[in-house]
Amino acid sequence: MRDCIFLVADTNMSEALTGFLGRERFHESLGTAPFRFDPREDLVVASGDNDPGLFVRAHELLLVYQKSHRYAVVVVDAAWEGSPGAAEIRSKMTERLTANGWAADACRVIVIDPELENWIWQKNVHVARALGFETRDEMLDLVAAVSGWPEGQEKPSAPKETLETVLRRRKIPRSASLYRRITSQVSIKGCRDRAFSELLQALHTWFPAVRS
């Protein structure tokens, strides 16, 4: 049996997750015991479905992996047209997964509210350089002019729109690889997002680190 299957809505999400889990000795950054992650075997993109389709079909797409993986994680955005909201998305998807055969303690639905860009933004030089800045302060100055990043607030006021505007201003093509470039370098502890914390909690439960 493989350890965990990850089902995501699109390639941006796939690249972001691979950035976090593709590091050398990534379990040490996560604070878990070692577990296997190979994007060719343990990561599935719901091609063509995006978030609304994944909301409806995740339990069907994961059915086959009950025979090959011990655990399952679904990652989906909360913000999309017709969305019932993060709490309802999590509840309905979890209900369908368990009704389809996954044990309640072996699957997790991670809902990013509002969207994936919450996992991208940190006041970090690695983020700044990926976005074409020399320093963190240069990045913060532009973000302040675009949408604002209030003191004490973990993310800019509009994470996705801010990223799109910054990329246009810096003349950087938006690509999925950008997400991996950022998440492969930023601090795990610096990703202070509720959904990311829920993902870490699940991984800590399933793969607890051995304390010496």
Steps between C-alpha positions, in 0.01 A plus 500: 500500500608855424475753783273782384322607182454873441219615269508864388293722275759633255866515402569810711394307808696196383819702458455676834457171684795344317712796610424428863528120476776475242778642715782278613408353839170692482362318803743691722354831382149368558585357841381148414651155477631414152234401248516436129393763251545460126284737292476234229327259740365711785366818337196524273372811321128499427560610141218707357297500821654790692357576844125462428552168325728373774235593756254272321727213386787464747352189661469333159853593394647362823308174503769306313773619740343323799687190382836671461523771770448505875391865520342762273515879489286722276602865459244743359444878498198653675462791256322410176171590338217322676718394794300408812788618719796329666310327782237351268762391245697319770190338650345380173825369351594315819153349517529371142850360556398304807179379336716373214723290723771722649528481877432835667844498661674415171387792283512878523341774291716814510310811393714808435299811582486688276754336265844350439684833494467500881782242493721717279523830683760543772707803593799305379792571267437172314153617404638841404767355269255261334290807419794690350602718794847540645381541858202420719435870561468571127230235482318634805501854359330387179251278684413795726431712191296226330274367774648555843661264750391633840733461795422178686312350205654178372409552132427790266140613497423325168758220457413380147428841348815641661716225352351549154556876516858467624582253222359740239696792643820294506430356151527144632284235329269324741586130500451200723877467540503833686300340781751217537794740488357688795375209714823305457691779678275680746476414866243237595454679832448825309193362319245617755180398331222307669463245220876439488501450876220243459708318239801494733283375785375211288852404395622522861216266604564247226881517508597601853862595552696281739620711792841411636 
